[in-house]
Amino acid sequence: MERSDDAGGRRTGPLAPSIPFELLAEASSDVLVLGAPDRPETVWVSPSMTAVLGWMPADWLGRSPMDFIHPDDAARLARDIANRRSDDEILDEYRIRHADGGYRWVQAVTSYLRDSDDEVIGRLASLRDVTSSVNDRHRLERSERQFRLAMEGSPEGMAVVALDRTVLSANPALCRMLGRHERDVRGRKLTELLHPDDRDADAEMRRALLHGPDDSATAERRLIGPDGDVVVVHAVGLLRDSDGRALFFVSQFKDMTELKAAEAGLRAAATHDPLTGLANRAGLMEEIGRAVAAARRYGGRFVAVLMLDLDHFKYVNDSLGHLVGDELLRLAADRLRSMVRTEDLVARQGGDEFVVVMRDADGPTEVVRAAERLCAAFRAPFVIGDLELSTTLSIGITMCGDGDCGEADDLLREADTALYVAKDGGRDRAALFNDVLRASVDERLRVENELRAAVARDEFVLWYQPEIDLRNGSMRAVEALVRWRHPSGELYTADRFIDVAEDTGLILEIGGFVMREAFRQAAAWDAAMPARRLVVRFNLSALQLSEAGLLVSIDDALDESGVDPSLLCAEITETALLRDVQAVRRNLLGLRTRGIRVAVDDFGTGYASLTYLRDFPVDVLKLDRSFVSRVAVDDHDYRLVSGVIALAERLQVPVTAEGVEDEVQAGILRELGCQGAQGWLYSRAVPPEDIVEQLEIERRIS
């Protein structure tokens, strides 16, 4: 066959297309490529080649399509070119090199042209650019592949769910949760796998996704597992196509069963006492809060809070040890549980203090009778091994009802106040909070609020009570006593506010003021009367004495005042030594190291006084006024005072008697060898300027 090229990218001869075909080809957006029948040579290319692949048609003429194919697709193209079956079109996709050097995906439909004798006279390929759709398909395939891998490898349960909630596929983790094979899960309705009580809510969640603006939601659900319910966090995502049509759901199930069990355990630990198994203070507060809320909402019934304390429990701990004490607390808890109604809560607030919360009580009569039954039950001894222990119960009761209930803290405070009344009344009894006690509590709250403001406004001053040397009648020391200049104009003595200050912690700020002012005054008196050497005693509260930062505060006050530490004496009570023993010992030794003396105030009213004299550094004993007041009329008190003074003399510790009110008492104390005295016989507490006047009078007399 003869062939010749013309200038339009065509070859003339038998294979050249007729004019009508050429016009049709030029109008097509697809690229038409005509190849020779017996070799891979291109004989004609349609003009759309330039628009689709960037080549001029002449660039392909006389060349094989293999010159433009991607290497990875060359083998398939060669196979397709060699295929000369008579009837089949060959449909395939290849990557063809673009004139810019990149590749485009094309869909090729190849057929062989035959003459009337059925001889192959050419090969016609129609090429269509499908790069975008192929890339989309590949991305989808990759996504599907990654999704399958993610599902298979995920430690959390996953499922693809149809819109009618049929499970299309489930991963191994979900099958393990359900205790089933994947074939037993696939094809089932998701509702069959959920706990019956959760099915409606789950269906509603999916309906909301289908018809609402969101494509994801999360909720807690229960699956029906092999060993009971499996608590899961169920996350649902709705997949849509590019037109926004819903396709299917993807469900994710995170097993929370162990975590929920652990949380329940933590909640129990947070709200229950580990020793007795009773509710602790946190659980108690929750229950009182619920009971009060119900009483406010419905009215007509009463809530009662009973605070119970084991009488003399401390003696058990001190004499028999904490192991026996703990067992006694467990037995007491069991006895309490057995004595109350099923709807009542029994809690251990701390130490040997228990609380019973009674809901829906009829009134005071029912509650008081319940308290009396508890007191009677505790008169029976407890048996611990070979020991038979007897203890009684003191109970404080408060009630509220008819919608008129305070907060949980208020009820506990009222019950605690009533408990102290029961103890003061002889123990082994119950006391009911009443209007008189309420007035006392209200007064205490008033003092607390005013006291906080007083600290902020510096409303405190120091007055001083002289201590007399019984040997010569001279003033040898003064005790700094805090006073509160109340906004009412009245001067409050410490007994009106010091307990509240200690309970609220305000004693730390007040005590800091006392210390700084006493040091300043001691320095001022020493500067004015250097030959007098007047000792100033200042009180340290139990809370101050156990504070880690006490010595730092002492050093700051010493530096600020410039006082000689030998002119100072810290007064502490025996009960203050019962707190953190290590911290107390460290602070007392620190005081002694700095040259500040230590006096034990109210000596004889605490516990184990001889032990303190042995274990702690003590410079002065101040004999409590309760012994001094009867020393002249009670032989027993006389012998006690005589013994204490003799013991102190052996230990070379001077004694000061407090509360001396008449000359008879002073004479007896002087005869017994007591060195110092303090009391109204000599002077009440007075402002600092009055101390100077008394010293001046004393100087003139001498």
Phi, psi and omega in degrees: 000136178272139178223143175217145180276145168248185186276358186255023180078026182235157170244138178270156180136190185299331184272350181296135184289157177289166182298315180301319179298319182296318178297320178296317181296320182291335179277348183278141174281341176282155177271128175253128181237125179253125182247160178294156185285333190237008177204156184280058181247133179275128182250343179200142180224135180285156183299335181296352176305320184293317181291325185274313187240002173082356181271150166284145179306325182294338181294335182266340187298134180078000181249156179275143173303338179298338180288343185246356186279149174293137183308325183288344181254359187298319183297319179294318179296318179298321178295319181293323178296323182284347183279115184239036177297150192286324191252332191280137164273150180253120180248124181204169178237135180225164170258119181250136181290128176277158179299337179279001178100342177275186181238148175237141173280132176233146171263122184250127172249112186247133176221157181256132180271137182232152177271188183293341178266011179067025176268139179291121180247356178177170181233120183249125178242132174255120185251127179237132180288113179239026184304313184298313182291324178294316178298319177299317180296318179295320178297318179297318179297318178296317179299317179296320179296314179295320179298317179297317179296319179296317178298312184296321185268354184291134175286349179259150180291137179222147178210145170262125189236130178292168182296335177272011177072025170277133180284117180274325176202154180219139182274169183301324182296318178294320179297323178294319178302319184274349182067033184226159174282155182301324180293337179276348180261318182297134179093351179269158175285140180300329181300332180290338183267345182267154174300138182308323183287347182257355189291315182296318180295322180292320178297319179296322179297319180290323176297321179296323178292320182294323188249359182251183184279343185268153178246007179210154179203156181223138178206162176269131181226170175237128174264154177272100183266178183291333183241031182115185183293141173251116180279126183228156164267118187258110176257128183240129174240138178257122179265138180235159176275183185295341178267004178087005179282137179293134180255301180195170177262147168244119182253138177236135184235112177259120184291116181247012187300309181294320179297318179296320178296320179294320178297320178297320177296319179294320178298320179295318180294325182287336185243006182228147180281124184293334182284314187253345185079359177283166173299142175267193184297321180297314178295324178297314181297321178299315183294318178297319179300317179294317181296318180294318179299319179294319180295322179292323186286316189257329180066177174083344181232165185248150169249130179239138175242121180248120176259125187241142180224132177286121182292131175060030179297328181303325181295325178296312180298315184291323186268326186248350177097164185288332179297315177293320178299317179296320180293323177297320178296320178296316179294322178297319178298317179297320181293320178297315180301322183285345187259346184261170177288159181297330182275356180275149176257133173249130182228154172251115183279335181150150180057230179255026183254124180242161178223137173244129177251120180252119174268157171052043176281148181290324183166185184303324183298312180299318184291315180296320178296321177297319179294320179295324177295322178294316178300317180296320181295328183277357175283343174285138184291160173256138180253121178234102184063238178270000183266144172239111186251137177248134175212150179247177187234132170250138187227132171250134187238137167225153183221155171210158181183184181055035178080358182254082182231139175277195179276168182301318180299322180296316181295318179295320179296319179295317179297322179294320177298316179295326179298318180293328175296318178297319180292316179296334180278004176117001179068179181053047181198171178243146176230139183258130177297134183224188184294326179295314178294324179298320178297323178295318179295316179300320179296320180296318178296321178298315180298319180300313181296317180291326181294321178298319178293325180295321178298317181293329185261005179055056183267013184258148175223165176249132167248164189228134177250126183292152171241127188259141173279112184295344182282329182224357176081005181275158176281118182253345180198167172225148175256126178282122181239129185280143176230150182246116175280091186291146179304339178290349183099349181275149176263110182277131171280165189298329183297345182272349183215349189292325178297318178295320179299319180290320181294326184267352183086355178294345179299334179294316179288319179294316179297325176297319176298314181303315182296311183296317182290321178296319179296317181297318181292321178299318179294321181294315179296321181294323179291324181281328183226068186299335182278347187279322178053054181282126179276136177249120178264134178233144184272136172248124179287165178301321181292318177298317186294336180262002181284136180294331184265013183300313185294328176295317178295321177299313181298319179297317180293323177296314180295320183292321185270329185073017184286150173286119183302336181291348177270005184243148176216124179271126177261129178231158176262159178298324182294334178296334181283353181277350182282210182301100189300319182296315179295320179297313180298318180298317181289321179295318177296324178295322176298314180297320179299325181277357178091010179267127180282164183233129176242140175264115183275157177053039184298136178105349181260350182265210183240145171052049184300321180297326178297320180294320179297331179279320191265341185239150177287117183231133181253333184217141171249130177251109185290128186296145184297337181296330176279321184294323186297337184242011185296334182269349186236350183234115184297325180296315179293325178300315181293323178298311180299317179300318181294319180296316181295319179295318179297314180298323179296320177297325181275358182060042177242118181293153182241136172242130180268133179261153173075029178284123187239348179212167184292331179297312178301315182298320180295316180298316181297321179295318179296326181282354178096013177289133187271327186233157179214148181214130180167180185291344175302325184259313180183144167281177174292135184226164176297159184300327180293332177290329176298319179297318179297317180296321179294323180292318177298316180299321180295319182292322181294319182287000000 
